[in-house]
Structure formats: structure tokens, C-alpha cells
Amino acid sequence: MSDFSVLQHPYVYLLFISLHLLFGQFGSSMLYRLRYGKSPLICYQTKQPNRHQQMSQWLALPVIVWFALMTLFLTSASFRSLPMNQPIINMSPLWGLTLAAICLLGMLYCQFAMGRAFRIGQESETSQQQSTLVEHGIFRYSRNPVYVFSTLFLWVVSSWACTIPVLLSLLLISILIHQLVLIEEQFLHKRFGMSYLHYQKRVPRYVYF
């Protein structure tokens, strides 16, 4: 696979990028419903937006901008010719797709490994649906492996179009994802108390930090 094939088949590549949303939200949600008979999509069920949902809404904007920049780069030669749209990274598409596929599978595996605790969104402070703190498997090495794989996926699939605007949008996405993690940590601390504090001390937030 070469750079030529990526630019000659942009819509196939854009479909691959879309798998992050299709599998990460809707595919995993369908699997969860088959396993447990209910939906994990808390973000669409809460009547009053909480901090997590508000931050998710803020996150949607740079994600849309990022996807638009990627689409324009792959489909418009005139857009690629602009000085600000010269890629600053040149990764082999074969390596990029392989790494992206690993990240996507890793994200789906982590969602599956969470079992009943898996949620897309955050419950209200008074809800008691999430009664289990997941500490086994890959969660012994990272407290947020879903976010780790998800963020890496976005960075890797941007490697063919990593222009300055794309890079800036990725940085903003990463910052907002980190803010989501901090909000979730506060929620889990309130929900699980000392159990979560002990878990925080044993396991890094991401990988090594």
C-alpha cells in the first residue's frame, strides 16, 4: 500500500476512520445490549446535562473540525496545495493502518472487558447503576485504556494528513479528552471512595503517568 492508494481511494480511508464512531459507540452498545439487555448510552438518557455531558459536547466541535480537515485533505488537491496543508509527518500507510487497526481492536476489547460497568457518558450523582470498580485485566496497567487506544487511533489515522491545522485540532481533542478523564475520576472517587483512591495509587492514569 502506498500514499498513492490512500489519495486515490479517499472514501475507503474515510470509512475506516468512521469505524471509530461506528464500533466505539454503536457497535459496542449493540453488543452490550445483547449481553445485558439494556443500553450503555447514558449520554443520551440523562435529562439534565452533567459536567461530563457538557464536556463531551465541547469535544464534538474539534472532532468535527478534525474530520472536515481530513476529508478536505484527502479529496481536494487545491486544499492540499495550500502552504499550511503540507504534512509534517510522513508515515507509511501500511504501518499506519496496521497501528490504527490495533488501536481500534484494543479500544473494543477494553470496552468489552469492562462488562456491566461499561458506559458511554456518565450517570447522575444519585444513580447507583455502576456498582463495580473494574480493576482486572488490562485495567491493572491503565485506569483509562479505552481513552488511550481511542486517542492513539486518532493520532495514527491522521499520519497521512498531519498538517498544522490537523495537529492543532488533535491537540485540542487530546486536551478535552483529558478533561473528561478528570471529571470521571472525580465521579469515581465519590462513587467508590477509598477503593478508588487505592486504585489510583497502584495504577497509572494512562500508561506510565
Phi, psi and omega per residue, in radians:
M1 nan 2.442 -3.085
S2 -2.252 3.033 3.061
D3 -1.048 -0.601 3.134
F4 -1.003 -0.772 -3.100
S5 -1.168 -0.597 3.123
V6 -1.136 -0.786 -3.120
L7 -1.320 -0.456 3.120
Q8 -1.390 -0.376 -3.141
H9 -2.233 1.032 -3.039
P10 -1.119 -0.582 -3.055
Y11 -1.290 -0.507 3.024
V12 -1.139 -0.733 3.130
Y13 -1.173 -0.711 3.111
L14 -1.144 -0.604 3.060
L15 -1.116 -0.689 3.103
F16 -1.081 -0.743 3.090
I17 -1.043 -0.696 -3.096
S18 -1.164 -0.309 3.123
L19 -1.050 -0.464 3.108
H20 -1.014 -0.774 3.121
L21 -1.356 -0.781 -3.067
L22 -1.085 -0.779 3.141
F23 -1.483 -0.725 -3.041
G24 -1.136 -0.578 3.116
Q25 -1.855 -1.095 -2.958
F26 -1.372 -0.689 3.111
G27 -1.135 -0.837 3.132
S28 -1.157 -0.551 3.120
S29 -1.188 -0.713 3.103
M30 -1.117 -0.721 3.117
L31 -1.124 -0.721 3.110
Y32 -1.082 -0.735 3.140
R33 -1.121 -0.676 3.099
L34 -1.146 -0.618 -3.114
R35 -1.352 -0.708 -2.951
Y36 -2.146 -0.069 3.051
G37 1.343 0.288 3.091
K38 -2.625 2.939 -3.087
S39 -1.636 2.449 3.048
P40 -1.552 0.053 -3.053
L41 -1.383 1.250 3.139
I42 -1.099 -0.545 -3.052
C43 -1.102 -0.381 3.141
Y44 -1.766 0.072 -3.061
Q45 -1.932 -0.427 -3.089
T46 -1.243 2.296 -3.124
K47 -1.357 -0.707 3.124
Q48 -1.835 2.082 -3.132
P49 -1.030 2.231 3.039
N50 -1.645 -3.125 -3.095
R51 -1.051 -0.666 -3.131
H52 -1.105 -0.794 -3.135
Q53 -1.161 -0.678 3.105
Q54 -1.115 -0.730 3.108
M55 -1.155 -0.637 3.094
S56 -1.098 -0.647 3.099
Q57 -1.169 -0.692 3.051
W58 -1.088 -0.670 -3.113
L59 -1.150 -0.527 -3.088
A60 -1.056 -0.621 -3.080
L61 -1.105 -0.950 3.117
P62 -1.135 -0.483 3.075
V63 -1.142 -0.750 3.098
I64 -1.105 -0.749 3.111
V65 -1.089 -0.785 3.120
W66 -1.017 -0.827 -3.117
F67 -1.138 -0.662 3.107
A68 -1.124 -0.735 3.108
L69 -1.112 -0.736 3.103
M70 -1.095 -0.757 -3.126
T71 -1.099 -0.797 3.135
L72 -1.113 -0.711 -3.135
F73 -1.094 -0.728 -3.055
L74 -1.385 -0.387 -3.022
T75 -1.967 -0.208 -3.053
S76 -2.185 1.969 3.110
A77 -1.155 -0.648 3.132
S78 -1.147 -0.616 3.089
F79 -1.176 -0.705 3.129
R80 -1.161 -0.439 -3.082
S81 -1.370 -0.216 3.122
L82 -1.142 2.472 -3.089
P83 -0.959 -0.668 -3.094
M84 -1.291 -0.159 -3.072
N85 -1.857 0.451 3.028
Q86 -1.494 2.134 -3.096
P87 -1.035 2.427 3.109
I88 -1.771 -0.052 3.067
I89 -2.301 2.439 3.137
N90 -2.269 1.519 -3.141
M91 -1.681 2.523 3.060
S92 -1.048 2.271 3.117
P93 -1.006 -0.604 3.131
L94 -1.099 -0.814 3.091
W95 -1.121 -0.737 -3.103
G96 -1.095 -0.824 3.140
L97 -1.145 -0.644 3.116
T98 -1.115 -0.848 3.127
L99 -1.114 -0.696 3.134
A100 -1.125 -0.709 3.116
A101 -1.112 -0.691 3.096
I102 -1.094 -0.756 3.126
C103 -1.108 -0.727 -3.139
L104 -1.127 -0.787 3.113
L105 -1.139 -0.663 3.102
G106 -1.099 -0.725 3.111
M107 -1.087 -0.785 -3.132
L108 -1.153 -0.680 3.112
Y109 -1.088 -0.764 -3.136
C110 -1.116 -0.692 3.098
Q111 -1.096 -0.734 3.123
F112 -1.146 -0.700 -3.091
A113 -1.174 -0.364 3.120
M114 -1.243 -0.308 3.106
G115 1.062 -2.347 -3.109
R116 -1.159 -0.348 -3.107
A117 -1.332 -0.196 -3.097
F118 -1.135 2.276 3.082
R119 -2.430 2.580 2.928
I120 -1.965 1.757 -2.959
G121 1.973 -2.959 -3.109
Q122 -2.393 2.393 3.131
E123 -1.220 2.930 3.066
S124 -1.251 2.873 -3.129
E125 -1.071 -0.527 -3.065
T126 -1.584 -0.233 -3.124
S127 -1.231 2.509 -3.132
Q128 -2.091 0.450 -3.101
Q129 -1.171 -0.723 -3.121
Q130 -1.511 1.742 -3.048
S131 -1.919 0.001 -3.078
T132 -2.155 2.252 3.035
L133 -1.609 2.006 -3.079
V134 -1.402 2.078 -3.118
E135 -2.242 0.019 -3.040
H136 -1.680 3.051 3.085
G137 1.029 -2.360 -3.100
I138 -1.149 -0.331 3.131
F139 -1.314 -0.030 2.983
R140 -1.389 -0.274 -3.063
Y141 -1.951 -0.370 3.117
S142 -2.628 2.383 3.106
R143 -1.374 -0.311 -3.079
N144 -2.365 0.968 -3.087
P145 -1.141 -0.493 3.098
V146 -1.077 -0.798 3.128
Y147 -1.193 -0.607 3.117
V148 -1.072 -0.911 -3.127
F149 -1.151 -0.673 -3.129
S150 -1.110 -0.796 -3.135
T151 -1.179 -0.731 3.101
L152 -1.068 -0.669 3.107
F153 -1.013 -0.822 -3.120
L154 -1.091 -0.709 3.135
W155 -1.185 -0.721 -3.088
V156 -1.195 -0.776 -3.106
V157 -1.228 -0.187 3.084
S158 -1.567 0.001 -2.986
S159 -1.153 -0.423 3.118
W160 -1.494 -0.269 -3.092
A161 -2.300 0.624 -3.051
C162 -1.420 1.238 3.058
T163 -1.459 3.032 3.127
I164 -1.058 -0.799 3.093
P165 -1.064 -0.716 3.108
V166 -1.116 -0.754 3.135
L167 -1.065 -0.747 3.127
L168 -1.116 -0.705 3.114
S169 -1.162 -0.656 3.096
L170 -1.129 -0.712 3.112
L171 -1.084 -0.745 3.125
L172 -1.150 -0.719 3.084
I173 -1.034 -0.794 -3.117
S174 -1.106 -0.699 3.116
I175 -1.113 -0.762 -3.126
L176 -1.212 -0.614 3.047
I177 -1.092 -0.710 3.085
H178 -1.064 -0.689 3.095
Q179 -1.121 -0.661 3.053
L180 -1.045 -0.748 3.134
V181 -1.067 -0.762 3.140
L182 -1.099 -0.687 3.095
I183 -1.125 -0.730 3.129
E184 -1.141 -0.640 3.115
E185 -1.091 -0.744 3.099
Q186 -1.081 -0.716 3.124
F187 -1.105 -0.805 -3.116
L188 -1.174 -0.594 3.085
H189 -1.099 -0.759 3.108
K190 -1.163 -0.632 -3.074
R191 -1.309 -0.752 -2.994
F192 -1.962 -0.113 3.037
G193 1.046 -2.255 -3.056
M194 -1.114 -0.514 3.122
S195 -1.040 -0.722 3.137
Y196 -1.288 -0.606 3.095
L197 -1.090 -0.727 3.085
H198 -1.120 -0.689 3.113
Y199 -1.115 -0.707 3.098
Q200 -1.044 -0.684 -3.105
K201 -1.240 -0.548 -3.072
R202 -1.476 -0.599 -2.935
V203 -2.131 2.333 3.140
P204 -1.189 2.732 -3.136
R205 -1.098 -0.763 -3.123
Y206 -2.016 -1.511 3.114
V207 -2.152 -1.174 -3.138
Y208 -1.876 0.022 -3.105
F209 -2.590 nan nan
